[in-house]
């Protein structure tokens, strides 16, 4: 099926579909900033992310509240969020366009560790504000020349309470704390697990569970039944940080501690 051509979302002129926005109208798009967005820095383009096609008023209200709390943080380690809205049956948000890609295609090993440390700092800022990201993956760690930024939090549970796995999510299951996948309420220590999983993947080039099935339910079964295996290829000090992130919740370090340990390396 060919992608749906989207010319505009609200008053954002769509320039191109980004890789995550290639199917239908949902996904992410590079767009021209509307003139009404009066902000303190100079830019011409933004990323518009379609979060949901159709939603209840309650779901939109919850999502708006969560994203506005996220936007209010203005952390240098979190992507800047400009707006959340509804248009033509779509729930969308617009955010800063970070031009350096993500850790889904990691580069220099030294920069990779710095990027994970910045993501941990972003998670720490979220936790200090009473928020939890809930979906830290390599593709959500955005890389810029001046440092990395953590993308906006997961909103799946806001749209669909109780949802554990959605279609197409198998690649993200690798980075989720199995306790969360089994229904444990979302908490900051789940983000720390994810930071450890991201650090392992981008440093060792492999995940804890080997190649996961493409089917989300098959991937889920593998993750919740298997013990995570730390690659012997990891440098010992990096492996120590990963092990700490996977420790029982009551002894798992805070995200800020993870950042400090990586910064000292």
HELIX and SHEET records of a PDB file:
HELIX    1   1 UNK A   19  UNK A   21  5                                   3    
HELIX    2   2 UNK A   57  UNK A   73  1                                  17    
HELIX    3   3 UNK A  103  UNK A  105  5                                   3    
HELIX    4   4 UNK A  109  UNK A  128  1                                  20    
HELIX    5   5 UNK A  138  UNK A  140  5                                   3    
HELIX    6   6 UNK A  156  UNK A  159  1                                   4    
HELIX    7   7 UNK A  170  UNK A  173  1                                   4    
HELIX    8   8 UNK A  178  UNK A  181  1                                   4    
HELIX    9   9 UNK A  188  UNK A  204  1                                  17    
HELIX   10  10 UNK A  216  UNK A  225  1                                  10    
HELIX   11  11 UNK A  236  UNK A  245  1                                  10    
HELIX   12  12 UNK A  255  UNK A  263  1                                   9    
SHEET    1   A 6 UNK A   8  UNK A   9  0                                        
SHEET    2   A 6 UNK A  12  UNK A  17 -1                                        
SHEET    3   A 6 UNK A  27  UNK A  32 -1                                        
SHEET    4   A 6 UNK A  45  UNK A  53 -1                                        
SHEET    5   A 6 UNK A  90  UNK A  95 -1                                        
SHEET    6   A 6 UNK A  81  UNK A  87 -1                                        
SHEET    1   B 2 UNK A 141  UNK A 144  0                                        
SHEET    2   B 2 UNK A 147  UNK A 150 -1                                        
END                                                                             
